Amino acid sequence: MTQPQTKGLAPRRLAWEVLQAVAAGAYADVALERALREHPLAGADRGLATELAYGAIRRRRPLDAWLDRLGRIPASKQPPKLRWLLHVGLYQLLWMERIPASAAVNTTVDLAKAVGLARLAPVVNGMLRSALRARESGQLLDTPADWAAALALEHSLPDWLPPLLLQWRGAEGAAAVAAACNQVPSLDLRVNPLRASRAEVMAALESAGISSHPIDGCPQGLQVEGHKGDLRSWPGYDDGHWCVQDRAAQWVTPLLAAQPGDRILDACAAPGGKTTHLAELVNDQAEIWAVDRSAGRLKRVAANAARLGHGSIQALAADAEQLLKDRPEWRGRFQRILIDAPCSGLGTLARHPDARWRMTPSAIEGLLPLQRSLLEGLLPLLAETGTLVYATCTIHPAENTAQVRWLLELHPALKLLDETQRWPDAESGGDGFYAAVLQRR
């Protein structure tokens, strides 16, 4: 791709390419990382590209509704390249107050010309200017009469989700969760106490002009304010002083109450955030097995462990459901087992905006047998009086409380010590997460 000459076009073009990749099935974070690697941007341009890409993915539903209202062709039937280009322009006009309307319109028209859509540039110009006039005159989208449909449009959710939120939380709670799905998530770090203190990391970041403050309830957690640039260039990254981890994820690992000398199994380990947290909690003095079926993803666990300086972690590419068959000597071996199970990710829609368009009720139904197979397959590896933590980053009861109830009914020798559902609208912030602490009697 030849870099465009028009000022401000490079980040908008990159965002447009990310939208196309996500529509074709790519994960948003992977698509953005790949695009930035191929076409590096720095400073404000990098931030703008990220904000545009993630924001337009989050707001796909009302953006399409605007296209339906303004155009002669419904959004779903628009040529994909045009549809996502218009999303880039409309998102700037309707959700980014710091960008002048003229800049939003002109750069989108210039982008159309730069990417082979020159013949459609007048259409782009006309639709964006119509949207601008509608916004300035207060002509907003019509609100559906149905409550669930109105919530779906307002907060850009798939049709099937608002009725479930209403069932789980009531009208007020459902609206709060829906709103939280579109909040820009905080950037949380976890300090590695084996190499630095939280105060030292804060001071180092401050020296680089990066403000941070401690996170309540996370002894090693820091929230970064007004972050910018590539995190890998920040002080302490290369030295393994910290890693990126959401505060809700930081809350899960300590539930195992792991001790130095324990044999610990992280059954769905990649990319390794909780595995490395375990190593830090036991002072890197334990036998920790990081298991994941993806050998490629396990390389990330090894890379993270190496950067952080953890020598207690051993990686194994294997199907966690079949571990007892593959490693019969592991029966009753582990004092602590963490099952951070594959799930729908409904608690992380703010962080992973594309997940709302990727996940479906049938896909969730398909995850339930896998979660049960993991629980059933790994339980025999738990030692007498050992502790098992079952965790997910979803808010769906079928994946959480229902799975634990099923396991307890099937295995009366287990007892439930603790169970918590964190919602994404919690005052403490962070993703939605669930965790159950189980112990063999």
DRENDO-1510 file (C-alpha; in Angstrom, 1 decimal, always signed):
<recs>
REC; n; res; u; v; w
REC; 1; MET; +0.0; +0.0; +0.0 .
REC; 2; THR; +1.4; +3.4; -1.0 .
REC; 3; GLN; +1.2; +5.8; +1.9 .
REC; 4; PRO; -1.4; +8.5; +1.1 .
REC; 5; GLN; -0.2; +12.1; +0.9 .
REC; 6; THR; -3.3; +13.8; +2.3 .
REC; 7; LYS; -2.8; +14.8; +5.9 .
REC; 8; GLY; -4.7; +12.5; +8.3 .
REC; 9; LEU; -5.5; +9.9; +5.7 .
REC; 10; ALA; -3.0; +7.2; +6.9 .
REC; 11; PRO; -4.8; +6.4; +10.2 .
REC; 12; ARG; -8.2; +6.5; +8.5 .
REC; 13; ARG; -7.1; +4.1; +5.8 .
REC; 14; LEU; -5.6; +1.7; +8.3 .
REC; 15; ALA; -8.9; +1.8; +10.3 .
REC; 16; TRP; -10.8; +1.1; +7.1 .
REC; 17; GLU; -8.6; -1.9; +6.4 .
REC; 18; VAL; -9.2; -3.3; +9.9 .
REC; 19; LEU; -12.9; -3.0; +9.4 .
REC; 20; GLN; -12.7; -5.0; +6.2 .
REC; 21; ALA; -10.6; -7.7; +7.9 .
REC; 22; VAL; -13.0; -8.0; +10.8 .
REC; 23; ALA; -15.9; -8.3; +8.5 .
REC; 24; ALA; -14.1; -11.1; +6.7 .
REC; 25; GLY; -13.7; -13.0; +10.0 .
REC; 26; ALA; -10.5; -11.6; +11.6 .
REC; 27; TYR; -10.4; -10.8; +15.3 .
REC; 28; ALA; -10.2; -7.0; +15.8 .
REC; 29; ASP; -7.1; -7.0; +18.0 .
REC; 30; VAL; -5.2; -9.3; +15.6 .
REC; 31; ALA; -6.3; -7.3; +12.5 .
REC; 32; LEU; -5.2; -4.1; +14.1 .
REC; 33; GLU; -1.8; -5.5; +15.3 .
REC; 34; ARG; -1.2; -6.9; +11.8 .
REC; 35; ALA; -2.1; -3.6; +10.1 .
REC; 36; LEU; +0.1; -1.5; +12.4 .
REC; 37; ARG; +3.0; -3.9; +11.8 .
REC; 38; GLU; +2.6; -3.6; +8.1 .
REC; 39; HIS; +2.0; +0.1; +8.1 .
REC; 40; PRO; +3.5; +1.6; +11.3 .
REC; 41; LEU; +2.0; +4.7; +12.8 .
REC; 42; ALA; +3.2; +6.7; +15.7 .
REC; 43; GLY; +1.8; +8.9; +18.4 .
REC; 44; ALA; -1.6; +10.6; +17.6 .
REC; 45; ASP; -2.0; +8.8; +14.3 .
REC; 46; ARG; -1.7; +5.4; +16.0 .
REC; 47; GLY; -4.2; +6.4; +18.6 .
REC; 48; LEU; -6.7; +7.8; +16.0 .
REC; 49; ALA; -6.5; +4.6; +13.9 .
REC; 50; THR; -7.2; +2.5; +17.0 .
REC; 51; GLU; -10.0; +4.6; +18.2 .
REC; 52; LEU; -11.6; +4.7; +14.7 .
REC; 53; ALA; -11.4; +1.0; +14.1 .
REC; 54; TYR; -12.6; -0.1; +17.5 .
REC; 55; GLY; -15.2; +2.6; +17.7 .
REC; 56; ALA; -16.7; +1.8; +14.3 .
REC; 57; ILE; -16.8; -1.9; +15.2 .
REC; 58; ARG; -18.6; -1.2; +18.4 .
REC; 59; ARG; -21.1; +1.1; +16.8 .
REC; 60; ARG; -21.8; -1.0; +13.7 .
REC; 61; ARG; -25.5; -1.3; +14.5 .
REC; 62; PRO; -26.4; +2.4; +14.6 .
REC; 63; LEU; -23.9; +3.2; +11.8 .
REC; 64; ASP; -25.8; +0.7; +9.6 .
REC; 65; ALA; -29.0; +2.3; +10.7 .
REC; 66; TRP; -27.7; +5.7; +9.5 .
REC; 67; LEU; -26.8; +4.2; +6.2 .
REC; 68; ASP; -30.3; +2.7; +5.9 .
REC; 69; ARG; -31.8; +6.1; +6.5 .
REC; 70; LEU; -29.5; +8.1; +4.3 .
REC; 71; GLY; -28.9; +5.8; +1.3 .
REC; 72; ARG; -31.0; +4.3; -1.4 .
REC; 73; ILE; -29.4; +0.9; -0.8 .
REC; 74; PRO; -29.6; -0.8; +2.7 .
REC; 75; ALA; -26.3; -1.1; +4.5 .
REC; 76; SER; -26.3; -4.9; +4.3 .
REC; 77; LYS; -26.4; -4.6; +0.5 .
REC; 78; GLN; -23.8; -1.9; +0.1 .
REC; 79; PRO; -20.5; -2.9; -1.5 .
REC; 80; PRO; -18.4; -3.8; +1.5 .
REC; 81; LYS; -15.6; -1.4; +0.8 .
REC; 82; LEU; -18.0; +1.5; +0.6 .
REC; 83; ARG; -20.0; +0.3; +3.6 .
REC; 84; TRP; -16.9; +0.3; +5.9 .
REC; 85; LEU; -15.6; +3.5; +4.4 .
REC; 86; LEU; -18.8; +5.2; +5.3 .
REC; 87; HIS; -18.6; +3.8; +8.8 .
REC; 88; VAL; -15.2; +5.4; +9.2 .
REC; 89; GLY; -16.6; +8.8; +8.1 .
REC; 90; LEU; -19.9; +8.6; +10.0 .
REC; 91; TYR; -18.2; +7.5; +13.2 .
REC; 92; GLN; -16.1; +10.6; +13.2 .
REC; 93; LEU; -19.1; +12.8; +12.6 .
REC; 94; LEU; -21.4; +11.3; +15.2 .
REC; 95; TRP; -19.1; +10.1; +18.0 .
REC; 96; MET; -15.8; +12.0; +17.8 .
REC; 97; GLU; -16.4; +15.6; +18.8 .
REC; 98; ARG; -12.8; +16.5; +18.7 .
REC; 99; ILE; -12.6; +16.0; +14.9 .
REC; 100; PRO; -14.0; +18.9; +12.9 .
REC; 101; ALA; -16.9; +17.9; +10.7 .
REC; 102; SER; -15.1; +19.3; +7.6 .
REC; 103; ALA; -12.1; +17.1; +8.3 .
REC; 104; ALA; -14.3; +14.0; +8.8 .
REC; 105; VAL; -16.1; +14.6; +5.5 .
REC; 106; ASN; -13.1; +15.7; +3.4 .
REC; 107; THR; -10.7; +12.9; +4.5 .
REC; 108; THR; -13.4; +10.3; +3.9 .
REC; 109; VAL; -14.0; +11.6; +0.4 .
REC; 110; ASP; -10.2; +11.7; -0.2 .
REC; 111; LEU; -9.9; +8.1; +1.1 .
REC; 112; ALA; -12.6; +7.0; -1.4 .
REC; 113; LYS; -10.4; +8.4; -4.2 .
REC; 114; ALA; -7.2; +6.9; -2.8 .
REC; 115; VAL; -8.6; +3.3; -2.5 .
REC; 116; GLY; -10.2; +3.0; -5.9 .
REC; 117; LEU; -13.7; +4.3; -5.1 .
REC; 118; ALA; -13.3; +7.6; -6.9 .
REC; 119; ARG; -16.5; +7.2; -8.8 .
REC; 120; LEU; -18.4; +6.8; -5.5 .
REC; 121; ALA; -16.7; +9.9; -3.9 .
REC; 122; PRO; -19.8; +12.1; -4.7 .
REC; 123; VAL; -22.0; +9.5; -3.0 .
REC; 124; VAL; -19.7; +9.5; +0.1 .
REC; 125; ASN; -19.7; +13.3; +0.2 .
REC; 126; GLY; -23.5; +13.5; -0.2 .
REC; 127; MET; -24.3; +10.9; +2.5 .
REC; 128; LEU; -21.9; +12.4; +5.0 .
REC; 129; ARG; -23.1; +15.9; +4.5 .
REC; 130; SER; -26.7; +14.7; +4.9 .
REC; 131; ALA; -25.7; +13.0; +8.2 .
REC; 132; LEU; -24.1; +16.2; +9.3 .
REC; 133; ARG; -27.2; +18.3; +8.5 .
REC; 134; ALA; -29.4; +15.7; +10.4 .
REC; 135; ARG; -27.1; +15.8; +13.4 .
REC; 136; GLU; -27.0; +19.6; +13.5 .
REC; 137; SER; -30.8; +19.8; +13.2 .
REC; 138; GLY; -31.3; +17.2; +15.9 .
REC; 139; GLN; -32.8; +14.6; +13.6 .
REC; 140; LEU; -31.7; +11.4; +15.3 .
REC; 141; LEU; -32.5; +7.8; +14.5 .
REC; 142; ASP; -36.1; +6.7; +15.2 .
REC; 143; THR; -36.3; +4.7; +18.5 .
REC; 144; PRO; -38.0; +1.3; +18.1 .
REC; 145; ALA; -41.2; +0.9; +20.2 .
REC; 146; ASP; -39.9; -2.5; +21.5 .
REC; 147; TRP; -37.7; -2.0; +24.6 .
REC; 148; ALA; -35.2; -4.7; +23.6 .
REC; 149; ALA; -34.9; -3.5; +20.1 .
REC; 150; ALA; -34.4; +0.1; +21.3 .
REC; 151; LEU; -31.6; -1.1; +23.7 .
REC; 152; ALA; -30.0; -3.0; +20.8 .
REC; 153; LEU; -30.0; +0.0; +18.6 .
REC; 154; GLU; -28.9; +2.5; +21.2 .
REC; 155; HIS; -26.0; +0.4; +22.5 .
REC; 156; SER; -25.2; -1.5; +19.3 .
REC; 157; LEU; -25.9; -5.0; +20.4 .
REC; 158; PRO; -27.2; -8.1; +18.5 .
REC; 159; ASP; -31.0; -8.7; +18.8 .
REC; 160; TRP; -30.7; -11.8; +20.9 .
REC; 161; LEU; -28.7; -10.2; +23.8 .
REC; 162; PRO; -30.9; -7.4; +25.3 .
REC; 163; PRO; -33.7; -9.9; +26.2 .
REC; 164; LEU; -31.2; -12.0; +28.1 .
REC; 165; LEU; -29.8; -9.0; +29.9 .
REC; 166; LEU; -33.3; -8.1; +31.0 .
REC; 167; GLN; -33.8; -11.6; +32.3 .
REC; 168; TRP; -30.5; -11.6; +34.2 .
REC; 169; ARG; -30.4; -8.1; +35.6 .
REC; 170; GLY; -33.8; -6.4; +35.2 .
REC; 171; ALA; -34.4; -3.2; +33.1 .
REC; 172; GLU; -32.0; -0.9; +35.0 .
REC; 173; GLY; -29.2; -3.5; +35.2 .
REC; 174; ALA; -29.6; -4.5; +31.6 .
REC; 175; ALA; -29.2; -0.9; +30.5 .
REC; 176; ALA; -26.1; -0.5; +32.6 .
REC; 177; VAL; -24.5; -3.6; +31.2 .
REC; 178; ALA; -25.4; -2.5; +27.6 .
REC; 179; ALA; -23.8; +0.9; +28.2 .
REC; 180; ALA; -20.7; -0.7; +29.7 .
REC; 181; CYS; -20.2; -2.7; +26.5 .
REC; 182; ASN; -19.3; +0.5; +24.7 .
REC; 183; GLN; -17.1; +2.1; +27.2 .
REC; 184; VAL; -13.4; +2.4; +26.2 .
REC; 185; PRO; -11.8; +0.0; +28.6 .
REC; 186; SER; -9.0; +1.1; +31.0 .
REC; 187; LEU; -5.5; +0.1; +30.4 .
REC; 188; ASP; -4.4; -2.0; +33.4 .
REC; 189; LEU; -1.0; -3.3; +34.2 .
REC; 190; ARG; +0.1; -6.0; +36.6 .
REC; 191; VAL; +3.5; -5.2; +38.3 .
REC; 192; ASN; +5.9; -8.2; +38.6 .
REC; 193; PRO; +6.9; -8.0; +42.3 .
REC; 194; LEU; +9.8; -10.4; +41.6 .
REC; 195; ARG; +11.5; -7.6; +39.6 .
REC; 196; ALA; +10.0; -4.3; +40.7 .
REC; 197; SER; +7.7; -2.7; +43.2 .
REC; 198; ARG; +4.5; -0.9; +42.2 .
REC; 199; ALA; +6.0; +2.4; +43.4 .
REC; 200; GLU; +9.1; +1.9; +41.2 .
REC; 201; VAL; +7.0; +1.2; +38.1 .
REC; 202; MET; +4.8; +4.2; +38.7 .
REC; 203; ALA; +7.9; +6.4; +39.1 .
REC; 204; ALA; +9.5; +5.0; +35.9 .
REC; 205; LEU; +6.3; +5.6; +33.9 .
REC; 206; GLU; +6.0; +9.1; +35.3 .
REC; 207; SER; +9.5; +9.9; +34.1 .
REC; 208; ALA; +8.4; +9.0; +30.6 .
REC; 209; GLY; +5.3; +11.2; +30.9 .
REC; 210; ILE; +2.9; +8.3; +31.6 .
REC; 211; SER; +0.5; +8.8; +34.5 .
REC; 212; SER; -0.8; +5.8; +36.5 .
REC; 213; HIS; -2.4; +5.0; +39.8 .
REC; 214; PRO; -3.0; +1.9; +41.9 .
REC; 215; ILE; -6.1; -0.2; +41.4 .
REC; 216; ASP; -8.2; -0.9; +44.5 .
REC; 217; GLY; -8.4; -4.6; +45.2 .
REC; 218; CYS; -5.4; -5.5; +43.0 .
REC; 219; PRO; -2.2; -5.4; +45.1 .
REC; 220; GLN; +0.0; -5.3; +42.0 .
REC; 221; GLY; -2.4; -3.4; +39.7 .
REC; 222; LEU; -1.9; -0.1; +38.0 .
REC; 223; GLN; -4.3; +1.9; +35.8 .
REC; 224; VAL; -2.6; +4.0; +33.2 .
REC; 225; GLU; -4.1; +7.3; +32.3 .
REC; 226; GLY; -3.8; +9.0; +28.9 .
REC; 227; HIS; -1.5; +6.3; +27.5 .
REC; 228; LYS; +0.1; +6.7; +24.1 .
REC; 229; GLY; +2.5; +5.0; +21.8 .
REC; 230; ASP; +3.7; +1.4; +21.6 .
REC; 231; LEU; +3.6; -0.1; +25.1 .
REC; 232; ARG; +6.7; -2.2; +24.3 .
REC; 233; SER; +8.7; +1.0; +24.3 .
REC; 234; TRP; +7.6; +2.0; +27.8 .
REC; 235; PRO; +10.1; +1.9; +30.8 .
REC; 236; GLY; +10.3; -1.6; +32.4 .
REC; 237; TYR; +8.7; -3.6; +29.6 .
REC; 238; ASP; +12.0; -5.2; +28.3 .
REC; 239; ASP; +13.1; -5.7; +31.9 .
REC; 240; GLY; +9.9; -7.7; +32.7 .
REC; 241; HIS; +8.7; -5.2; +35.4 .
REC; 242; TRP; +5.1; -5.4; +34.3 .
REC; 243; CYS; +2.6; -6.9; +31.9 .
REC; 244; VAL; -0.8; -5.9; +30.6 .
REC; 245; GLN; -3.7; -7.6; +32.4 .
REC; 246; ASP; -7.2; -6.4; +33.1 .
REC; 247; ARG; -8.1; -5.9; +36.8 .
REC; 248; ALA; -10.8; -8.5; +36.7 .
REC; 249; ALA; -8.3; -11.1; +35.4 .
REC; 250; GLN; -5.9; -10.1; +38.2 .
REC; 251; TRP; -8.7; -10.9; +40.7 .
REC; 252; VAL; -9.1; -14.5; +39.5 .
REC; 253; THR; -5.7; -16.1; +40.0 .
REC; 254; PRO; -5.3; -15.4; +43.8 .
REC; 255; LEU; -8.5; -17.4; +44.3 .
REC; 256; LEU; -6.4; -20.5; +44.0 .
REC; 257; ALA; -4.5; -19.6; +47.2 .
REC; 258; ALA; -1.4; -21.2; +45.6 .
REC; 259; GLN; +1.6; -21.8; +47.9 .
REC; 260; PRO; +5.3; -22.2; +47.1 .
REC; 261; GLY; +6.1; -25.8; +46.4 .
REC; 262; ASP; +2.6; -26.6; +45.0 .
REC; 263; ARG; +2.0; -28.5; +41.8 .
REC; 264; ILE; -0.2; -26.2; +39.8 .
REC; 265; LEU; -2.0; -26.8; +36.5 .
REC; 266; ASP; -3.3; -24.0; +34.3 .
REC; 267; ALA; -5.4; -26.0; +31.9 .
REC; 268; CYS; -6.2; -23.4; +29.2 .
REC; 269; ALA; -3.2; -21.2; +29.7 .
REC; 270; ALA; -2.5; -19.2; +26.5 .
REC; 271; PRO; -1.5; -16.4; +26.2 .
REC; 272; GLY; -0.2; -16.8; +29.8 .
REC; 273; GLY; -1.5; -13.8; +31.8 .
REC; 274; LYS; -2.8; -16.0; +34.7 .
REC; 275; THR; +0.1; -18.5; +34.4 .
REC; 276; THR; +2.7; -15.8; +35.0 .
REC; 277; HIS; +0.6; -14.3; +37.7 .
REC; 278; LEU; +0.6; -17.7; +39.5 .
REC; 279; ALA; +4.4; -17.8; +39.2 .
REC; 280; GLU; +4.6; -14.4; +40.9 .
REC; 281; LEU; +2.2; -15.3; +43.7 .
REC; 282; VAL; +4.4; -18.4; +44.6 .
REC; 283; ASN; +7.7; -16.4; +44.3 .
REC; 284; ASP; +8.5; -18.6; +41.2 .
REC; 285; GLN; +8.9; -21.6; +43.5 .
REC; 286; ALA; +6.4; -24.2; +42.3 .
REC; 287; GLU; +5.8; -26.7; +39.6 .
REC; 288; ILE; +3.5; -24.9; +37.2 .
REC; 289; TRP; +2.2; -26.6; +34.0 .
REC; 290; ALA; +0.8; -24.3; +31.3 .
REC; 291; VAL; -1.3; -26.5; +29.0 .
REC; 292; ASP; -3.0; -25.4; +25.8 .
REC; 293; ARG; -4.1; -27.2; +22.7 .
REC; 294; SER; -2.5; -24.6; +20.5 .
REC; 295; ALA; +1.3; -24.9; +20.2 .
REC; 296; GLY; +1.4; -21.5; +18.5 .
REC; 297; ARG; -0.3; -19.8; +21.3 .
REC; 298; LEU; +1.9; -21.6; +23.9 .
REC; 299; LYS; +4.8; -19.8; +22.4 .
REC; 300; ARG; +3.3; -16.6; +23.7 .
REC; 301; VAL; +3.2; -18.1; +27.2 .
REC; 302; ALA; +6.9; -19.0; +26.9 .
REC; 303; ALA; +7.7; -15.6; +25.6 .
REC; 304; ASN; +5.8; -13.8; +28.4 .
REC; 305; ALA; +7.4; -16.1; +31.1 .
REC; 306; ALA; +10.9; -15.4; +29.7 .
REC; 307; ARG; +10.4; -11.7; +29.6 .
REC; 308; LEU; +9.1; -11.7; +33.2 .
REC; 309; GLY; +11.9; -14.0; +34.3 .
REC; 310; HIS; +9.8; -16.9; +35.5 .
REC; 311; GLY; +11.5; -20.2; +35.5 .
REC; 312; SER; +8.9; -22.3; +37.2 .
REC; 313; ILE; +6.6; -22.6; +34.2 .
REC; 314; GLN; +6.6; -25.6; +31.9 .
REC; 315; ALA; +4.5; -25.6; +28.7 .
REC; 316; LEU; +2.7; -28.5; +27.2 .
REC; 317; ALA; +0.7; -28.5; +24.0 .
REC; 318; ALA; -2.1; -30.9; +24.7 .
REC; 319; ASP; -5.9; -31.2; +24.8 .
REC; 320; ALA; -6.8; -30.5; +28.4 .
REC; 321; GLU; -9.9; -32.8; +28.2 .
REC; 322; GLN; -7.6; -35.8; +27.4 .
REC; 323; LEU; -4.8; -35.1; +29.9 .
REC; 324; LEU; -5.6; -38.1; +32.1 .
REC; 325; LYS; -5.4; -40.4; +29.1 .
REC; 326; ASP; -2.2; -38.8; +27.9 .
REC; 327; ARG; -0.6; -38.5; +31.3 .
REC; 328; PRO; -2.1; -41.2; +33.6 .
REC; 329; GLU; +0.6; -40.5; +36.2 .
REC; 330; TRP; -1.0; -37.1; +36.7 .
REC; 331; ARG; -4.1; -38.6; +38.5 .
REC; 332; GLY; -4.5; -36.7; +41.8 .
REC; 333; ARG; -1.2; -34.9; +41.2 .
REC; 334; PHE; -2.1; -31.2; +41.4 .
REC; 335; GLN; -2.9; -29.2; +44.5 .
REC; 336; ARG; -4.3; -26.4; +42.4 .
REC; 337; ILE; -6.0; -26.4; +39.0 .
REC; 338; LEU; -7.2; -23.4; +37.1 .
REC; 339; ILE; -9.7; -23.8; +34.3 .
REC; 340; ASP; -10.0; -20.5; +32.5 .
REC; 341; ALA; -12.5; -22.1; +30.2 .
REC; 342; PRO; -13.2; -21.1; +26.5 .
REC; 343; CYS; -16.4; -19.1; +26.7 .
REC; 344; SER; -18.6; -16.6; +24.8 .
REC; 345; GLY; -16.6; -13.6; +26.2 .
REC; 346; LEU; -19.8; -11.6; +26.8 .
REC; 347; GLY; -18.1; -9.9; +29.8 .
REC; 348; THR; -15.4; -8.4; +27.5 .
REC; 349; LEU; -17.4; -6.8; +24.7 .
REC; 350; ALA; -15.9; -3.4; +25.5 .
REC; 351; ARG; -12.4; -4.8; +25.1 .
REC; 352; HIS; -13.3; -7.1; +22.2 .
REC; 353; PRO; -15.9; -5.1; +20.2 .
REC; 354; ASP; -16.1; -7.6; +17.4 .
REC; 355; ALA; -17.2; -10.4; +19.7 .
REC; 356; ARG; -20.8; -9.2; +19.8 .
REC; 357; TRP; -21.1; -9.7; +16.0 .
REC; 358; ARG; -19.2; -13.0; +16.1 .
REC; 359; MET; -21.1; -14.7; +19.0 .
REC; 360; THR; -24.6; -16.3; +18.6 .
REC; 361; PRO; -26.9; -18.3; +20.9 .
REC; 362; SER; -26.1; -21.4; +18.9 .
REC; 363; ALA; -22.4; -20.8; +19.3 .
REC; 364; ILE; -22.9; -20.5; +23.1 .
REC; 365; GLU; -24.8; -23.8; +23.1 .
REC; 366; GLY; -21.9; -25.3; +21.4 .
REC; 367; LEU; -19.5; -24.2; +24.1 .
REC; 368; LEU; -21.4; -25.8; +26.9 .
REC; 369; PRO; -20.3; -29.4; +26.2 .
REC; 370; LEU; -16.7; -28.3; +25.9 .
REC; 371; GLN; -16.8; -26.6; +29.3 .
REC; 372; ARG; -18.3; -29.7; +30.9 .
REC; 373; SER; -15.7; -31.9; +29.2 .
REC; 374; LEU; -13.0; -29.8; +30.7 .
REC; 375; LEU; -14.4; -29.9; +34.2 .
REC; 376; GLU; -15.1; -33.7; +34.0 .
REC; 377; GLY; -11.7; -34.5; +32.4 .
REC; 378; LEU; -9.6; -32.4; +34.7 .
REC; 379; LEU; -11.2; -33.2; +38.0 .
REC; 380; PRO; -9.4; -36.6; +38.4 .
REC; 381; LEU; -6.1; -34.7; +38.3 .
REC; 382; LEU; -7.0; -32.8; +41.5 .
REC; 383; ALA; -5.3; -33.9; +44.6 .
REC; 384; GLU; -7.2; -34.8; +47.8 .
REC; 385; THR; -8.2; -31.5; +49.5 .
REC; 386; GLY; -7.0; -29.7; +46.3 .
REC; 387; THR; -8.5; -26.5; +45.0 .
REC; 388; LEU; -10.0; -26.0; +41.5 .
REC; 389; VAL; -11.0; -22.6; +40.2 .
REC; 390; TYR; -13.4; -22.6; +37.2 .
REC; 391; ALA; -13.4; -19.1; +35.6 .
REC; 392; THR; -14.8; -17.5; +32.5 .
REC; 393; CYS; -14.9; -14.0; +31.0 .
REC; 394; THR; -18.7; -14.2; +30.3 .
REC; 395; ILE; -21.8; -13.2; +32.1 .
REC; 396; HIS; -24.0; -16.0; +30.7 .
REC; 397; PRO; -25.4; -18.2; +33.6 .
REC; 398; ALA; -25.5; -21.2; +31.4 .
REC; 399; GLU; -21.7; -21.1; +31.1 .
REC; 400; ASN; -21.2; -20.2; +34.8 .
REC; 401; THR; -23.4; -21.1; +37.7 .
REC; 402; ALA; -25.2; -23.8; +35.7 .
REC; 403; GLN; -22.0; -25.6; +34.9 .
REC; 404; VAL; -20.8; -25.5; +38.5 .
REC; 405; ARG; -24.2; -26.8; +39.7 .
REC; 406; TRP; -24.0; -29.6; +37.2 .
REC; 407; LEU; -20.5; -30.6; +38.4 .
REC; 408; LEU; -21.5; -30.5; +42.1 .
REC; 409; GLU; -24.5; -32.7; +41.5 .
REC; 410; LEU; -22.3; -35.2; +39.6 .
REC; 411; HIS; -19.5; -35.2; +42.2 .
REC; 412; PRO; -20.9; -34.9; +45.8 .
REC; 413; ALA; -17.3; -35.0; +47.1 .
REC; 414; LEU; -16.7; -31.5; +45.8 .
REC; 415; LYS; -17.7; -28.5; +47.9 .
REC; 416; LEU; -18.2; -24.9; +46.7 .
REC; 417; LEU; -16.1; -22.5; +48.7 .
REC; 418; ASP; -16.8; -19.3; +46.8 .
REC; 419; GLU; -18.6; -18.1; +43.7 .
REC; 420; THR; -18.6; -14.6; +42.2 .
REC; 421; GLN; -20.1; -13.0; +39.1 .
REC; 422; ARG; -18.5; -9.7; +38.3 .
REC; 423; TRP; -20.5; -7.6; +35.8 .
REC; 424; PRO; -18.9; -5.2; +33.3 .
REC; 425; ASP; -20.8; -2.3; +34.8 .
REC; 426; ALA; -19.3; -2.8; +38.3 .
REC; 427; GLU; -18.1; +0.4; +40.0 .
REC; 428; SER; -14.7; -1.3; +40.4 .
REC; 429; GLY; -14.3; -1.4; +36.6 .
REC; 430; GLY; -12.8; -4.1; +34.5 .
REC; 431; ASP; -14.3; -6.8; +32.4 .
REC; 432; GLY; -17.2; -9.1; +33.4 .
REC; 433; PHE; -15.9; -12.3; +34.9 .
REC; 434; TYR; -17.1; -15.3; +36.8 .
REC; 435; ALA; -15.1; -17.6; +39.1 .
REC; 436; ALA; -16.1; -20.6; +41.3 .
REC; 437; VAL; -13.7; -22.0; +43.9 .
REC; 438; LEU; -14.2; -25.7; +44.4 .
REC; 439; GLN; -12.4; -28.1; +46.8 .
REC; 440; ARG; -12.2; -31.8; +47.0 .
REC; 441; ARG; -13.4; -33.0; +50.4 .
</recs>
